[in-house]
Amino acid sequence: YWGWFESPFGPALAMGTAKGICGIAFAAETGESEAMEDMMSRWPQAEFTEDPMMLRPWVMSAFGTENKLEPTPLFLIGAPFQIKVWEALLQVPSGHVTTYSDIARAVGSPKAVRAVGTAVGKNPVSWLIPCHRALRKSGELGGYHWGTPIKRAMLAFESAEREAKN
């Protein structure tokens, strides 16, 4: 299932199964057709059905506009190393950042910084698995699949949320 939604970061394409969200893309920088092509290419054997109402409760929860107490269910497919990297990203608190080197150490492969970067880049559920929190060792933002301005906006959004709570 798929549908377009407004998010704090512009148009968001959400994809999911009956089990949970399996993809989120942002189109503000790339455009809607490119975001759709990217997501569809990740599951070439899938049958795609437009049904935003089926996904709406999960998407609203994901962006904190409704039902924030219940976590958004995820349904992910990835190689074991990718899953380990994505799990490590989930441990980075909102409003904080980490480095690719730190993630490599966290998954027990301190020399696999490039492999970590690749796994971070393959994350299909941007925002929910917070790949935007990964920075270069120098502290630079580095690239972001959906555009560096989106990454910057996500980090600013989380930082403002954290400050509002304090």
N, C-alpha and C positions, 0 to 999 in steps of 0.2 A: 504494500500500500504506500502511496505517496501523497504529499500535499504541500502547498506553499503556505507559509505563515509569516507574519510580521514578528520580528525579534528586536531586541535592543541593538542589534548589529546589522539591521537591514533585512531584506528578504531572506528567509531561510527555507530550504527544501528539507523536509523530513521524510524519511522512509522507515517502514517498519513491517513487522510480521504480527501475527496474533500474539506472539510471545514478548514483543518489545521493540523499541527503537533500534534500528540497525544502521541508520545513516542520517547525518545532518550535514548539510552544505550551506554555505553563505554565498549570495550572489551579488552583493553590493559592488565588488571589485571585478568579478569574473563574468557576470551576466547570468541570466537564468538558464539559457540554453546550454552554456558550458557547464554550469553546475549540474544540470540534469544529465548531460552526457557523461560527466565524470562519475556520478553516482550509479547510473545504469551500467557503466562498464565494469563496476566492481562485482556485479552479480549477473554475468552474461546469460545464465540459464534461467533467470527469474522471470516470472510473469508479473508485470507491473499494472496495478490498478489504482487509479486516482480515487482517493477516499480520505480527504482531510478530516472529516468528522470522526473517523475511526482513530486517528492519531492525535486529535486535538487535546484530549485530557493529558496525555503524556507530554506533548509539546508545551502546553501551558505550565505544567509542573516543571519541566526542564528549564524554562526561562523565568520561573518564580512568579508567574502571574496568577496561578491558581494551585491549590493543593500542594504547597511546597513541603508539607510534612511527610508526604509519601514519596519515596524515591522513584524516579522514572525507570521503568524496567528496560534493560538493554538486552539485545540478542546479537552477539558478535561472533564472527568467524575470523580466525587469524591463526597464524603459526604460533607454536608455543612461546618462542622468543617475543613475538609481537604482544601476545597476551601478557607476558611478564612485564614488558615495558608499559603497557596500558595500565596494568594494576599499580605499577610504581607511580605513574602520573596521578592516579586517583588518591594517592597518599599525600600529595602536595596540597596544603590547605588553600582555600580560596583567599585571594589577596596576597599570596606569596608566590615566589618563583623558584626555579631550580635550574640546574645546568644539565646538558646532555651527559657530561662526565659524572655528575652526581647520580643520575639515573642509571648509567652503566654500572657504577659501584653498587647501587641498590639492587640490581638484578643479578649481581654476582659475576659480572663480566666487565671489569674495569677498563679493559683495553678495547672494548667494542663500542666506542663512542660513535663511529659512523653508522654501525648497524642500529644503534639506538636512534640516531637521527632518522634513518630510513623507516624504522618502526613507528616513530612519532609521526612522520609524514604520511604513513599509511592508515592512521587512525580514521575510521569511518564516521565516528560520532563526535565531530568537533563540538567543543563547549562541554559536553557531558563527560568525555574523557579529556581533561584539560591540557591538551598539547600546547595551547597558547602560553602555558606557564613555564615552558622549557626555553631557556636562553643559552646563548653561546657562553663559553667560559669567561670571555671578556665582559659579559654583561649586556652585549648587543642583542637586540631582538632576534636577529637572523631572519630567515624566511618563514613564511606561513602559507600553507596551501591555498587559503582563501584570500590572501593579500595581507601584507604587513599592516595597513591601516586598520583592518579588522582585528588583528592580534593586539595592536595598541589599544583599540577601543575596549576589547575584552579585559585587558589588564587594568585599564583605568576604571571600568565598571566595577570590577571586583575590589579594587583598592578603595573606591568611594563607598561601596557597601560595607567593607571592613571598618572604615573610619566612622561611618554612621552608627555602627553597632557599639563602638567604643566611647 
